[in-house]
């Protein structure tokens, strides 16, 4: 465009300098203005890609909004999932030689709108538009998404023709609208807020100190899954029966939690805090209660993947593919795990320890307000690691997702190493028995493997 402008200006001066052309200089002025207008309506001859890392930025924006909303971890996973689906489905038509749509694979998902083949698009702007369209409509703190979107659109507007700019936003938004309509059919609105009455027995789960909060998302196991067909297809071992007998295995695993916490090992406690990921945590100072902003397990794993995507220089479609597959697997992991949790209604270590060993004992990190078995972070982390290892192999990386929360960075040699650390952190934090961890891993691995076997993104 710049070369056209320079040529037009030079052409005008040339016309004015020629004496015999001087009388018709205004005619040439009109020609020059027409050329300049043509410059401003430049015709795009190919799709563009400006920012391969746009999805990392989108993920950070929705993560910030979810953290500020302080919604339970399963609810956060739903938001990440639908935004990721919109992103992938908006990009897939441009990579149809190698990528396949998730329509017909994810439960109830129908084909999304397709781009106009006679138009040209900025692919990262398409992805940004689709992601933020969905995110803005699923979060409570929508201002965070609006501000992020507006800022990015101003940047793109300076770099693109008006036609490509508008085409990209319009198409991304149309896919986002399609995904939002699909999300409204997953029974989320139907089951949220329904009353749940815990069993009035000391051997089952009860609201735990310090807040004695009511059960979180007791009907989440009934939400429509992403890819799995039925949560009951995933079998699990029953947890150890409650027993007050000091020679029983239940007493042994309770004592294990008690002893582990009482070691006060600084490295173990640091690991517990690093992987706490409890978006509903609070601290008490006298009569004051302070809520603490944290990411959830889904947020941690998607932030971790975004970090790896940047470190390994994944391109736009690789990032979109990885993000949607992780988000879908985690969404199903939460639904399956919550089904089992409220089916078993297993007691938490804090109640077991207080009943059998020490009536004043407290766990280092706050016990979440839902049944113990299996460990949610274990199921989620194992499912994510299984999928990511299949997609991207054994990769080493630096996880800096917890750095904004004052917990620093950690180095990992593989996704599995990170997952195993997340799993054992629940014992270090005093919120899970070892069985919830060890028996939770196969459940998560099976969900991850299901998504590998039955959900396809590549041709």
Phi, psi and omega in degrees: 000319181300317180298324179295318180296314179300315179298318182297315180297314180298321179298319180295314180297323178298316181297319182290334183281341180273117186301320184287346176263352186302319182298335182250028182298327181290331174297315179291330176299318178297321178297317181295319178296322178296321178295320179295319177297323177296326178297321183285342178249047183303137181273127179276131182252001179200155173294156181238157174219115186257314189233104179291340184262014184299328183288330173296320178293318178298317181296321179294324179295313181289326176300315179300316181294318180294319178299316180293328178289336181056041178277155177302155184306316179299322180295319177299321181297328179294318181294314178302319185297306185294324177296321180292322178297315179301318180297309182297315183293333177287332182267331187307320181299334180279348180235035187294345177290335183236339186246147177244153180288155176271356176299133182086348176258312173282141187301119176079000182278121177261163182304137179278166175304151180252151179289154176287117184293345178272355180252163178244150188226155167265112191294321180289331175289324174302312181296315178302313182297314181297313182298310184289331177300313180290312183303316182299330184266353180252336181272163174275315181275070186289340181301324179300317179290318181298316181296316178299312182297314181299319179297314182291323180296323177298322179294316182290326182300328180284341187256348188236157171294157181300321182293314179295321178302309182290320179301316185294316180295314182300315181290315178302317180294324181294322176291318178301318179297320178298318181289323177298318178298319178296320183297331184288354182254015185264008178076009179302310182294329183291322188260346181291136175084000179290141184291142178229129180251114180288157180292134182274064178213143184288347182270355179247174179296137174227155172308135190251158177291157009270343187265341183051046182290144176299160182304133180270124176048057183294342182250018182297334178294352180259356177294147178298125178289170177283294185246327181290154184269324183207126181298335182286351177287345182261105184282155180213155175281142177291145179289164181298131179298142178297140178204141176269354181292125183291347176264001183278159177291327178299317178297323181295316181287332174292316178297326178299315178298313181302313181292319181299315180293320183289348174296330182055040180288123187296321180294318179294319179294322178297322178293320178300316180290323182299321183256015181304305173049040179260103183287356180243023182285153177213157175238151181242127175237097185065238179269358182267139175244126182245120176279139184251130180277124179215157173279164179263173175305318178296317179297321180296313183290324178287324175294320177299315179296319179300321178297314179297319180300320178289316182297322182267003178057047175294144177280181187299313183288327175298317180293318179295318179295312179298319183295315182290325181288322175295313182298319179294319179295316180294320178302314178291327178296317178296316182297315180294315181298317182292327175300315182289319181304312184275353171277323181271330180047051187279145183293148178272152179305324183299323178285320180295316180297317181293328179283324190253337189231303187216113186289350181250004187294145177228148176277147180300320175251154186293135178287124180294157187268065173198162184304158191280323195252129354274177178292122181296316181295327178294313180297314181295310184295320179294320179294317180295316181295321178299313181293312184295323178296321177296318184286318191237359176078192180276102181240140174270151183198166174253123178266110179247017184294336181265357182299319178298343181257014174080019184250007173074197180244159176222143179262135179227145179271347181194165175296324181294321178298318178297317180296316180297325177292320176299320182297306185290341179299335182289328174288316179301326181276355176076019183250354179219147168284161181296330181295322180297332179278303185293325179273348176279331181302311180299327178295312179297317179299321181293322178293316176300318180293325177300315180293330175291317186283325192242347177251118185245136175242344179251148178285000000 
